[in-house]
Amino acid sequence: MSEPTQKYSITMPRDIAEAARARGGPSGLSSYVAAAVARQIERDNLNDLIQVAEAAHGPITDEEIQALRDQLHQARELQNRRGADGA
């Protein structure tokens, strides 16, 4: 069962609305906008968590970010190799 819905009236620039309508496809503009807002809420929540963590532990350095990106890249490469080996 899906979440209950409610109708809202929003105002946005015409070009953005038309691009969203075109991208909405069969699921429609409302579904597209709802998904975009949900993603933004997730980002806002993550930013809140980062602020709390940085307040407690200090800011994350560029070097720490790059090290984590490198680890993620290596993990993805390993996963892709394992997937190719299993095919």
C-alpha positions in Angstrom: 0.0 0.0 0.0 1.4 3.4 -0.9 1.6 6.5 1.3 -1.5 8.7 1.5 -1.2 11.7 -0.8 -2.5 15.2 -0.7 -2.7 17.8 -3.4 -0.5 20.9 -3.3 -0.1 24.0 -5.4 3.5 25.0 -6.0 5.1 27.7 -8.1 8.3 27.2 -10.1 9.9 28.6 -13.2 8.1 27.5 -16.4 11.3 26.0 -18.0 12.0 23.9 -14.9 8.3 22.7 -14.8 8.4 21.8 -18.5 11.7 19.9 -18.1 10.3 18.0 -15.1 7.1 17.2 -17.0 9.1 15.9 -20.0 11.3 13.8 -17.7 8.3 12.5 -15.6 7.3 10.2 -18.4 4.5 7.7 -17.7 4.6 8.3 -13.9 3.9 12.0 -14.4 5.0 15.3 -13.0 3.8 14.8 -9.5 5.8 11.5 -9.1 8.9 13.2 -10.6 8.6 16.2 -8.2 7.9 14.0 -5.2 11.0 11.9 -5.9 13.1 15.0 -6.3 11.9 16.5 -3.1 12.5 13.2 -1.3 16.1 13.2 -2.6 16.6 16.8 -1.4 15.3 15.8 2.1 17.8 12.9 2.2 20.6 15.4 1.3 19.5 17.9 3.9 19.4 15.1 6.6 22.9 14.0 5.6 24.1 17.5 5.8 22.6 17.8 9.3 24.4 14.6 10.3 27.7 15.9 8.9 27.3 19.2 10.9 26.7 17.3 14.1 29.7 15.0 13.5 32.0 17.9 12.6 30.9 19.8 15.7 31.8 16.8 17.8 34.9 15.6 16.0 36.1 18.5 13.9 35.9 19.1 10.2 36.6 16.4 7.7 39.8 17.2 5.8 40.2 17.0 2.0 42.7 14.2 2.5 40.2 12.1 4.5 37.6 12.6 1.8 40.0 11.6 -0.9 41.1 8.5 1.0 37.5 7.4 1.4 36.8 8.1 -2.3 39.9 5.9 -3.1 38.5 3.1 -0.9 35.1 3.3 -2.6 36.7 3.3 -6.0 38.8 0.2 -5.1 35.7 -1.6 -3.7 33.7 -0.9 -6.9 36.6 -2.2 -9.1 36.8 -5.4 -7.0 33.0 -5.8 -7.1 33.1 -5.3 -10.9 35.9 -7.8 -11.3 34.1 -10.4 -9.2 30.9 -9.8 -11.2 32.7 -10.3 -14.5 34.4 -13.5 -13.2 31.0 -14.9 -12.3 29.4 -14.2 -15.6 
